[in-house]
Amino acid sequence: MYSAIIRQVRRKLLFSNTLRTCLTSKMEASSKSQIDIVSNNLPEGNEVMGAQLIAEALKKQGIEYIFGVVGIPIIEVAFAAQQSQIKYIGMHNEQSASYAASAIGYLTGKPAVCLTVSGPGLIHALGGMANAQINKWPMVVLAGSSDQPQESMGAFQEFPQVEAARLFSKYAARISTLERVPFFVEKAVRSSIYSPSGVSYLDIPGELVTSSIDSNRIEQVPKYKLPPKPAASRESLDEFFNLLKQSQKPLVIIGKGCSYGFAEEEAKKFIEQYNLPFLATPMGKGTLDDRHSLSVGAARSTALKDADCIILLGARLNWMLHFGKPPRFDPNVKIIQIDTDTHELHNNVQSALAIQADLKTVLKQLNEIKTNWKYDAATQWWNLLRKKLTANKQRSDALINSTDSSMLNYYSAFNAIQSILPQDAIIVSEGANTMDIGRTMLLNSKARHRLDAGTFGTMGVGPGFAIAAAAYCQDYEPEKRVICVEGDSAFGFSGLEFETAARYNLPIIFIIINNGGIYAGIDAESFQEAAKKDAALKYNFIL
């Protein structure tokens, strides 16, 4: 009895000290020694509270950021994380928190954590989990859950959380004992990073958060090892060049996987060395500068339809590339594909060459091969692409300078924004027309500097993405600006996170394109064309 009372008193004192420190300290570097209660090497024989053990395990595995909404039973985890020098950012909604955590995964290649309460808190985060999983971005979600002794008794916010999370994650598990916390955390972080990257979920029973354990009983686990970087075989490299040299109309497509894989320098060298036309998918923009002389993004439809050999660098033949099917693609096009994920090889279209390997590694191999071959800049293919680029540029300029209305159209508005954007700004964009037209008008010059609705087409991601980008820049690139351009409807999904950005003093510029509704703001001719395909538009355009 007395030992139980002593343990309870210890827990209360520990929690009180933690709370007092978090409320009074600004977490300045000069005070690290004073508040660093959690270390990577706990003194032997000390009792450790569950929240501290979780925070220590996260810190040991390299976690730097946590986004979440605190409450019962995980508020102590947030306090302990701050004590471990992990940056905690409190959001208004778990959905935005999960979007922010996933954006850190894309920007850095390392997961951040989304921290939620039990039941409804986790359910709110499922949207962000699905978005990260579809985009293949690493993220770890930690959610409190009802106490294990109360299971099936109708406990507060009791819900089958592991089962719910499993559909939206690579790895989902419930932490069973405090002894194994480091094991579960290491596995969650490692699983999120290893190909294909994605979401890991850990369920934390409430009683474990405030329970204590002797540090001698804790299962010690080292930091995860980085995933292997498989290379291509010599035979595959030879076949790659055979297909490329036989091509009359080659095209390189750069996807966000190239950017996520930090392969921008290798991709640039490869494309320039062989004088190859390229275009980027929306979040592949900036891997090479949008203004690059070899970019044919403004002639996208022609390039896709007429190319006879397409090299996919971190891109997938999903809906964003029309599945690689006619009439958008030549039915006889030869696809060269490099991907670590076997599920993507030969998907939708059988590739002429599919290389299961790390993209950055393969590009290095290709760049090291000595050859005098270079695609001729005077070919009919290059002439056709340049002609189309010029025609589309003239059309775009006409839209920018249009005086048909007293109000700005999208092109003139975006042109004004583009004219004052810093060249290395991180651009976050979401909306319907706002995002689609913004992709062509707002230019990127660096990899991982565009965040938008992505493969899943998710609305509401903007403020969460911008907060994550600004938090990262605040720590590592304080001079860089983050610009978030939102449609008015997209803003409505997560608009309250503006307060979060203000509360943390994050330097974000938010621009709202107020076009009066979903898909509103288009010209009469475009509306009439759309109405021919969808009769409902004739009767109700206020959506």
Rosetta blueprint (number, residue, H / E / L):
1 M L
2 Y H
3 S H
4 A H
5 I H
6 I H
7 R H
8 Q H
9 V H
10 R H
11 R H
12 K H
13 L H
14 L H
15 F H
16 S H
17 N H
18 T H
19 L H
20 R H
21 T H
22 C H
23 L H
24 T H
25 S L
26 K L
27 M L
28 E L
29 A H
30 S H
31 S H
32 K H
33 S H
34 Q H
35 I H
36 D L
37 I L
38 V L
39 S L
40 N L
41 N L
42 L L
43 P L
44 E L
45 G L
46 N L
47 E E
48 V E
49 M E
50 G H
51 A H
52 Q H
53 L H
54 I H
55 A H
56 E H
57 A H
58 L H
59 K H
60 K H
61 Q L
62 G L
63 I L
64 E L
65 Y E
66 I E
67 F E
68 G E
69 V L
70 V L
71 G L
72 I L
73 P L
74 I L
75 I H
76 E H
77 V H
78 A H
79 F H
80 A H
81 A H
82 Q H
83 Q H
84 S L
85 Q L
86 I L
87 K E
88 Y E
89 I E
90 G E
91 M L
92 H L
93 N L
94 E H
95 Q H
96 S H
97 A H
98 S H
99 Y H
100 A H
101 A H
102 S H
103 A H
104 I H
105 G H
106 Y H
107 L H
108 T H
109 G L
110 K L
111 P L
112 A L
113 V E
114 C E
115 L E
116 T E
117 V L
118 S L
119 G L
120 P H
121 G H
122 L H
123 I H
124 H H
125 A H
126 L H
127 G H
128 G H
129 M H
130 A H
131 N H
132 A H
133 Q H
134 I H
135 N H
136 K L
137 W L
138 P L
139 M E
140 V E
141 V E
142 L E
143 A E
144 G E
145 S E
146 S L
147 D L
148 Q H
149 P H
150 Q H
151 E L
152 S L
153 M L
154 G L
155 A L
156 F L
157 Q L
158 E L
159 F L
160 P L
161 Q H
162 V H
163 E H
164 A H
165 A H
166 R H
167 L L
168 F L
169 S L
170 K L
171 Y E
172 A E
173 A E
174 R E
175 I L
176 S L
177 T L
178 L H
179 E H
180 R H
181 V H
182 P H
183 F H
184 F H
185 V H
186 E H
187 K H
188 A H
189 V H
190 R H
191 S H
192 S H
193 I H
194 Y L
195 S L
196 P L
197 S L
198 G L
199 V E
200 S E
201 Y E
202 L E
203 D E
204 I E
205 P E
206 G H
207 E H
208 L H
209 V H
210 T H
211 S L
212 S E
213 I E
214 D E
215 S H
216 N H
217 R H
218 I L
219 E L
220 Q L
221 V L
222 P L
223 K L
224 Y L
225 K L
226 L L
227 P L
228 P L
229 K L
230 P L
231 A L
232 A L
233 S L
234 R H
235 E H
236 S H
237 L H
238 D H
239 E H
240 F H
241 F H
242 N H
243 L H
244 L H
245 K H
246 Q H
247 S L
248 Q L
249 K L
250 P E
251 L E
252 V E
253 I E
254 I E
255 G L
256 K H
257 G H
258 C H
259 S H
260 Y H
261 G L
262 F L
263 A L
264 E H
265 E H
266 E H
267 A H
268 K H
269 K H
270 F H
271 I H
272 E H
273 Q H
274 Y H
275 N L
276 L L
277 P L
278 F E
279 L E
280 A E
281 T L
282 P H
283 M H
284 G H
285 K L
286 G L
287 T L
288 L L
289 D L
290 D L
291 R L
292 H L
293 S L
294 L L
295 S E
296 V L
297 G H
298 A H
299 A H
300 R H
301 S H
302 T H
303 A H
304 L H
305 K H
306 D H
307 A L
308 D L
309 C E
310 I E
311 I E
312 L E
313 L E
314 G L
315 A L
316 R L
317 L L
318 N L
319 W H
320 M H
321 L H
322 H H
323 F H
324 G H
325 K L
326 P L
327 P L
328 R L
329 F L
330 D L
331 P L
332 N L
333 V L
334 K E
335 I E
336 I E
337 Q E
338 I E
339 D E
340 T L
341 D L
342 T H
343 H H
344 E H
345 L L
346 H L
347 N L
348 N L
349 V L
350 Q L
351 S L
352 A L
353 L E
354 A E
355 I E
356 Q E
357 A L
358 D L
359 L H
360 K H
361 T H
362 V H
363 L H
364 K H
365 Q H
366 L H
367 N H
368 E H
369 I L
370 K L
371 T L
372 N L
373 W L
374 K L
375 Y L
376 D L
377 A L
378 A L
379 T L
380 Q H
381 W H
382 W H
383 N H
384 L H
385 L H
386 R H
387 K H
388 K H
389 L H
390 T H
391 A H
392 N H
393 K H
394 Q H
395 R H
396 S H
397 D H
398 A H
399 L H
400 I H
401 N L
402 S L
403 T L
404 D L
405 S L
406 S L
407 M L
408 L L
409 N L
410 Y H
411 Y H
412 S H
413 A H
414 F H
415 N H
416 A H
417 I H
418 Q H
419 S H
420 I H
421 L L
422 P L
423 Q L
424 D L
425 A L
426 I E
427 I E
428 V E
429 S E
430 E E
431 G L
432 A L
433 N H
434 T H
435 M H
436 D H
437 I H
438 G H
439 R H
440 T H
441 M H
442 L L
443 L L
444 N L
445 S L
446 K L
447 A L
448 R L
449 H L
450 R E
451 L E
452 D L
453 A L
454 G L
455 T L
456 F L
457 G L
458 T L
459 M L
460 G L
461 V L
462 G H
463 P H
464 G H
465 F H
466 A H
467 I H
468 A H
469 A H
470 A H
471 A H
472 Y H
473 C H
474 Q H
475 D H
476 Y H
477 E L
478 P L
479 E L
480 K L
481 R L
482 V E
483 I E
484 C E
485 V E
486 E E
487 G E
488 D H
489 S H
490 A H
491 F H
492 G H
493 F H
494 S H
495 G L
496 L L
497 E H
498 F H
499 E H
500 T H
501 A H
502 A H
503 R H
504 Y L
505 N L
506 L L
507 P L
508 I E
509 I E
510 F E
511 I E
512 I E
513 I E
514 N L
515 N L
516 G L
517 G L
518 I L
519 Y L
520 A L
521 G L
522 I L
523 D L
524 A H
525 E H
526 S H
527 F H
528 Q H
529 E H
530 A H
531 A H
532 K H
533 K H
534 D L
535 A L
536 A H
537 L H
538 K H
539 Y H
540 N L
541 F L
542 I L
543 L L
